[in-house]
Amino acid sequence: MSNKKIRVMIVDDSMVSREILSRGISSDPAIEIVGKAVDPFDARDKILECKPDVMTCDIEMPKMNGIEFIKRLLPQYPIPIIVVSTVSEAVFEAMNAGAVDFATKPDVQCPKGVEAFIIDLIAKIKVASQAKIKKALPLATSSANSATSVMPSDPLRGKTTVPSPDKIIVMGASTGGTEALYSVLKALPENIPGILIVQHIPPVFSRLFANRLDTQTKLKVKEAQTGDYVEQGRVYIAPGDKHMRIVKIGEKYKIECFSGEKVNGHCPSADVLFSSAAKVAGNNAMGVILTGMGYDGAKGLMAMRRRGSRTIGQDESSSVVYGMPKAAFEIGAVERQVSLDAIPRTILSILKM
């Protein structure tokens, strides 16, 4: 392991925010603050001098907002960027532009909130320092329907089939997952089996994320609630502060969202969802594990495979962070490892749609 410190630049027009970030982040011995910038133009002038490994960036700034800055910066300087902003759908625009993660600005009058924010941001910086920068995904493309056909080798090519109502798909993702999930969901047809998703994401943002996917895909997407029944063509996003599992009620799958201790450092946890799918759905379930740091989801996906579920993992080259998919692959939980672009057609091929 290298002892080289992670070099961080802070871009924020607020002096108070810059100082809170600087003092907080630099308290970790593995991180060094190498520069502070008051706006994107100031940052542009300092990048070559400071050579940051990771950059934190506000969204609302004078002269140029953070989203536009990210779009212009990354083609020239592929630096992992963490957006630090207030609660807003704009963070997802920043993620689409190429940011690798985001953190919510705390209330500076709440010391405990600031402390929790700094701890979270330090962890995100360490993950971001290992991330691969991805090109921005267009919000709508002509290829959105292209993956709704089956693989060329499938004898059902050109035919449309409706999967059994017993079928269910569960997905887990973390860093880089918001864009990865969008990439997968936008390519799936309206008659896809019900999909349940654990994305490591803060409270409130899980609802905003669900609403965004609902408007940008053909599927009906919502933040999950206890009592929801899983229906075809619908997607359920776990609330940002609750675990999600499924139970079988008659012939239907019912969702339960509940508070609990973190599992593998996360609430919601992909392992909780996957383990419940293994238990109640068995060979009627499909598990998909996407980009993210850590090993959440690996054991649950293994339980699914042992119960006859089909399992898919994102490959290293297309992952922003090849952590969760790697952990699952290495223990034998992944039946098919494919690139992000190939995941939708792999799902459809397995379902023979």
N, C-alpha and C positions, 0 to 999 in steps of 0.2 A: 504494500500500500504506500502511495506517495504521501509525503508530509506537506506537499505544496498546498498553500491556502487557496480557497475559492475566492477569486477576485470579483467584487460586486460593485456595480455602479447604480446609484439611486437617481431617478429622474422624477422630480415632483416640484411643482411651482410653489408649494407651501413650505416655508422655512420650518414651521413646527413639525410637519410630517417628515421632512428630510432629517431633522435632528432625532426624532423618535426612532425612525428607521435606522439611522446610522448608529446611535448608541445601543439600540437593542440588538441589531444584527451582529455588530462587532464584538458583542459579549461572548460570542462563540469562538473559541480559539481556532476553529477550522476555516473561519471566514475573515476576509480583509476588505474593508471599504476602500476602493481605489479612486472613487470619484463621485461627485454630486453635481447634478445639473438642474437648472431651474426650468428648462423647457427643451423641446426636441432639438432646436437649433444649437443650444448650448451643449446638449448631449452629443450631437453629431461632431462638434468641434473637439470634444474630449475623448471620443472613443479610441482614436488611433493612439493618443497619448497614454490613456489608462489601460487599454487592452483588457476589458472586463471579461470574465468567464460567464457571468450571469448579470442581467439587468432587471431592476424593478422599475416599473413605469406606471405613473398615474394615467388616467384616461382624460379627465377634464383639465386641460392646460391651455394657456394663452398661445397665440401664434399658430399652433397646430395641435390637434388632439392626439391622444396616445394611439388610437386605432390607425390613423393616417400615418403616424410616425412609424409604427410597426410595419405597415405595408411597404413603406419606402426604404426602411432600414434593412430588413432581412435579406432582400436580394443581394445587397452589397456586403453586409456584415451578419452572418448567420449566428447571432447570439441568442441563447435561451432567455426569454423574457417572461417575467412574472408580473401580471397586471395587479396593481394595488389600487382598489377603487371602492367607492360606496356601492351599496346593493343596487344593481341595475342590470338590465338585459344587455347593456353595452359590453359587459365582460365576455359574452359569447361572440360578439362581433370581433373582439380582440383575439379570442381563441381562433376564430375562423381566419383572421389575418395572419396568424402564426405564433401567437403567444403560447407557451407550454402549460401555464397554470395561472391561477388568480387567487388573491387573498382579499378579504373584506376589511376596509379601514375601520379601526375601532373607535369608540367614543373616548377621546383623550381625557375626559373627566373620570373615566372608570379604570383605575390602575389594574384591576384583575383582568379586565377585558384587553387592555394593552399588553399585559404579560402573556396572555393566551395567544394573542395575535402574533407576537414576536416568536414564541415557541413554534407556532404553526408555520410562520414565514421562513424561519431558519430551516425547518425540515423540508419545505418546498424548494428552497435554494439548493440544498444538497442534492435533491432529486433532479432539479433542473440542470445542474452542472453536468449530469450524465445523459441528458436528453439529446435526441437528434431533432434538428429543426425540420419541420414539414412545410411544404408550400401550402398557401391558403386554398381552401376548398371553395368553389363557387357555390352560392346559395341555391342556385337552380341550374341544372345542366341538361342537355339533351340526352345524356346517358342515364338519367334517373330511372328510365323504364327498361334500360338495356339488360339489366340482370334479372328481369322477371322471367326470361326464358331459361330453360334448363340447359345444362352443359351439352355441347355438340354430340358427345358420345352417348347421351341418354336416349334410349329408344322412344321415350315419350316426347321428344322434342317436337314442338309445334302444337302439342295438345295441352289443355288446361285441366288439371285435376284439383279436387278439393280435398285437403288433408282431413284425416279423422278428427272429430271434435275432441278426442282424448289427447291429441298432441299438444305440447306446450314447449316454449323456448325460454330459456333463462340465460341472461348475460351478465357479465361482471367486468368492470373497467375502473381505472384510476387515472393517473396523469396521462393526458392526451386523449382521454376517453370521450370527452364531449364531442370532439370532431370525428373520432373513429365511429362512435355510435351513429352520428348523423350520416356518415358515409355508408354505413350498413343499412340503416332504416330507410333511407331515401330510395334504395334500390329494391325494396321488397314490395310485393303486391298486396292489395287490400284483403285478399283471402288467406293471408298467412296466419298460422296458429297464433294464439295469444302470446305476447312476449312480456316477460318481467325482467327489469333491469336494476342492478345495483351499480350506481356510479358514485365513487367517493366524492361527495360534494357537500358544501355547507347547507344548513337549513335555509329556507326561502329560495335559494338558488335552484334547488331541486324542482320547485314548482315553476320557476321561470324557465328552466331548461325544458321541462315537459311541455309547457305552452309553446315554446319556440319550435320544438320538434313537431308539435301538432299542426303548426301552420306551414311547416316546410317539407312535410312528407305526406304521402297518401294515407298514412295510418292515423288512427285516432289515438292520441297520446295524452296521458294525464298523470299527475302525481297520485300514487296509490293511496288508498284508504282501507282501513279494516272494513270488511264486509263486501268489498268489490269482488265480483265473480269474473274470472278470466274469460274473455270472449275473443272470438276470431277477429283479426284485423285491428286489435287494440293493443296498446303498449302501456305498461304500468311502471313508472319510475319510483323507486323507493324514496320516501321522505329523507331529507338530509340528516336527520337526527334520530332515525328509528330503523331497527332491523325489519326485514320483510321476509315472510315465509308463506308457503301455500299449504292448505289442508284440502282433503277431498271430502266434499259434501254430496252424497249421492253420486251422480255422474259428472259433477262439476268441480272445478278448482276454485277455492275461495282464498282471498288474500287476508293475511293478518299482519298488521304493522304494530310494532311494540317497542317500548324503550328497554334498554338493557346495557350491560357492560360492553365495552368495545371488544370485538373479536379480531385478532390479528392487527390490533391498533385502529380498528375502524368500526363505526356505527353510522350507516348500515354496513354490513359485511356480506361479501359475495358467498363466503362459506356457509352462512346461515341460510341464504336462499337456495344455494345448490344442494345442500344437505337435505332440505325439505323436499326439493324436487326428486332427489334420489329415492326418498322414502315413499312418497305418495304417487309419483308418476312413473318411475322406473324406465322401462323401454319405450314409453310414450313421450319421454322428455328428450330435449336436445340442450346441451350446455355450450356456451361460447364464452371464451375468456380473451379479453383484449388488453391492450397496452396499459401499463401501470407499474409502479414500484412495489416491491414487497412480494408476499406469497399468499395474500388473501385469495381465496377461491380454489387453490390447488387441491386441498383435501376434499372439499365438497365436490369438485369436478371428478376426483378419483372415485368418490362414493357413487356418483352418477354412473360412471363408466362400468363399475362393478355390478350395478343393477341393470345394465343393458342399455343405458342412455347413449346416444351418439354425442360425441364431443369434438369441438373445434377450437383451435388455439391460433392466435395471430402470430405470424413469424417475426423473427428479429429484425429483418430489413425494413419492415413497414411499421414497426412499433416506435413510438416516441421514446418509451422506456420499456425495454424488454426484461421486465421483472416478473410480474404475475404470470404471463404466458410461459416464460422460461421455467418457473418453479413448477407449474402444472405439467409441462412437457417432460421435465426431468424425472418426475415420479411416475410417468406413464399414464397420466390422466387424459392426455390429448390424443385422440384417435387420428385426427387430420390437422396438420399444421400448414396454414396457407397465408398468403399475403392479405392485407386488409381489402384490397380490391376484389379478391377472389372469394371472400367470405359470403357475400350474398348468394352467389351462384352455387357455392358449396352447400349452403343451407337448403336452397331450392332443389338441388340435385338429390340430397339425402331424402327430402320430403317427396321427391318425384313430382314436383309442380312444374 
